[in-house]
Amino acid sequence: MSQPQPQRPAGDYQDPIKYGDIFDVSGDLASKPIAPRDAATMQAAENMVLGQTPRGGPAAVMQSAANINERAGLVGHSDVTDVARDEGVTVIETVVDGQRFVVESVGGQVVGQFVQPDVPMRSRGATLDNDSITIGEALEASAVSVGDKPVDQSDAAAIQAAEVRATGKNEIIPGGIGAEAQSAATLNTQAMRDENKTTLGDILTDATQKLSGDKAVTREDAERVISAEIRNDPAMATTPGGVAASVAAAARLNQQG
């Protein structure tokens, strides 16, 4: 869930960073400086509903902007915007047909929204058995469901995240499927015709053999892959049947087993 990051040239601190500088909002809110307690309230709301503060999400962006405003002496550490105080900061989560819709708002105006596959919490005492679906198998499933889809940056990011979780190596392996997917995504932006583009099927059909390591899919694996795909998608959504969706489905099945 990516948002534009607040930036301010050195020494240019005459005006605070306002909501309208970062978010697609209007009216009174757009002219309000982003204050530290606004960011803290959004962070608390995200933690309460989502269980975490997503990297690049509204709370993280607001905190960065509020820090800049505070360092410049344009807002106080305890300041709160009257719109946030009076009209509220909200994070609403809705699950429909296995999809998780999240909308984040300040004063009734949307500052962030995304959709991702829902991965339920694992019940206590549940364990993964030998019949559990592996990350490699989940990637191969996406090759079947959307194999004709040309690889883009969100696919590459999701595949890289899946490879890291499968191998336990916190790096992109040279010659691995993550590197192959990134190369394909870059080359695809230069190809004029779809038939000349590398597809998910080309990359993932033999994923279990291409991975240098593999493991059963867990909820944590699914969350990392979903987050990677969303952060690199302009619409902040996952592809139906794609990499994140397939890994999430595998995690759900493993939890039910």
Backbone hydrogen bonds, N-H to C=O, Kabsch-Sander energy under -0.5 kcal/mol:
donor,donor_aa,acceptor,acceptor_aa,energy
12,D,9,P,-2.1
13,Y,11,G,-1.3
19,Y,29,L,-0.6
19,Y,32,K,-2.2
20,G,30,A,-2.0
21,D,18,K,-1.2
22,I,18,K,-0.7
22,I,19,Y,-1.2
23,F,19,Y,-3.2
25,V,23,F,-1.9
29,L,26,S,-0.7
30,A,26,S,-0.7
31,S,27,G,-0.7
31,S,28,D,-0.9
32,K,29,L,-1.8
34,I,17,I,-2.3
35,A,33,P,-0.6
37,R,79,D,-2.1
38,D,35,A,-0.6
39,A,35,A,-1.8
40,A,36,P,-2.3
41,T,37,R,-2.1
42,M,38,D,-2.2
43,Q,39,A,-2.5
44,A,40,A,-2.2
45,A,41,T,-2.1
46,E,42,M,-2.6
47,N,43,Q,-2.5
48,M,44,A,-2.1
49,V,45,A,-2.2
50,L,46,E,-3.2
51,G,46,E,-0.8
51,G,47,N,-1.0
52,Q,46,E,-0.8
57,G,54,P,-1.9
61,V,57,G,-2.3
62,M,58,P,-2.9
63,Q,59,A,-2.5
64,S,60,A,-2.0
65,A,61,V,-2.3
66,A,62,M,-2.9
67,N,63,Q,-2.3
68,I,64,S,-1.8
69,N,65,A,-2.5
70,E,66,A,-2.6
71,R,67,N,-2.7
72,A,68,I,-1.7
73,G,70,E,-1.6
74,L,69,N,-2.5
75,V,69,N,-0.8
79,D,76,G,-1.6
85,R,81,T,-2.6
86,D,82,D,-2.9
87,E,83,V,-2.5
88,G,83,V,-0.6
88,G,84,A,-1.0
90,T,105,S,-2.2
92,I,103,V,-2.8
94,T,101,F,-2.9
96,V,94,T,-0.6
96,V,99,Q,-2.7
99,Q,96,V,-2.0
100,R,116,Q,-4.1
101,F,94,T,-3.8
101,F,99,Q,-0.6
102,V,114,F,-2.7
103,V,92,I,-2.4
104,E,112,G,-3.5
105,S,90,T,-2.8
106,V,109,Q,-2.4
107,G,88,G,-3.1
109,Q,106,V,-1.8
111,V,104,E,-2.9
112,G,104,E,-1.4
114,F,102,V,-2.1
115,V,236,M,-1.3
116,Q,100,R,-1.9
118,D,98,G,-2.6
126,A,123,S,-1.6
132,S,129,D,-1.7
135,I,215,K,-2.3
138,A,134,T,-2.1
139,L,135,I,-2.4
140,E,136,G,-2.1
141,A,137,E,-1.8
142,S,138,A,-1.6
143,A,139,L,-1.4
144,V,140,E,-1.2
145,S,141,A,-2.3
146,V,142,S,-2.6
149,K,146,V,-1.8
151,V,198,T,-2.6
156,A,152,D,-2.4
157,A,153,Q,-2.4
158,A,154,S,-2.0
159,I,155,D,-2.7
160,Q,156,A,-2.5
161,A,157,A,-2.2
162,A,158,A,-2.3
163,E,159,I,-2.5
164,V,160,Q,-2.3
165,R,161,A,-2.1
166,A,162,A,-2.4
167,T,163,E,-2.6
168,G,164,V,-2.0
170,N,168,G,-0.6
171,E,169,K,-2.2
173,I,171,E,-0.6
176,G,173,I,-2.6
179,A,173,I,-0.6
180,E,176,G,-2.4
181,A,177,I,-2.4
182,Q,178,G,-2.2
183,S,179,A,-2.4
184,A,180,E,-2.1
185,A,181,A,-2.6
186,T,182,Q,-2.1
187,L,183,S,-2.5
188,N,184,A,-2.5
189,T,185,A,-1.0
190,Q,187,L,-1.2
191,A,187,L,-0.8
191,A,188,N,-0.5
196,N,193,R,-1.5
197,K,194,D,-1.9
200,L,149,K,-2.2
201,G,147,G,-2.3
203,I,199,T,-1.3
204,L,200,L,-3.2
205,T,201,G,-1.5
207,A,204,L,-1.8
209,Q,206,D,-0.9
210,K,206,D,-1.9
211,L,207,A,-2.2
217,V,133,I,-2.8
222,A,218,T,-2.2
223,E,219,R,-2.4
224,R,220,E,-1.9
225,V,221,D,-2.2
226,I,222,A,-2.9
227,S,223,E,-2.5
228,A,224,R,-2.1
229,E,225,V,-2.2
230,I,226,I,-2.6
231,R,227,S,-2.5
232,N,228,A,-1.1
233,D,230,I,-1.6
236,M,233,D,-2.1
238,T,115,V,-0.7
242,G,239,T,-2.8
246,S,242,G,-2.5
247,V,243,V,-2.3
248,A,244,A,-2.6
249,A,245,A,-2.2
250,A,246,S,-2.0
251,A,247,V,-2.2
252,R,248,A,-2.2
253,L,249,A,-2.3
254,N,250,A,-2.5
255,Q,251,A,-1.9
256,Q,252,R,-1.5
257,G,253,L,-1.2
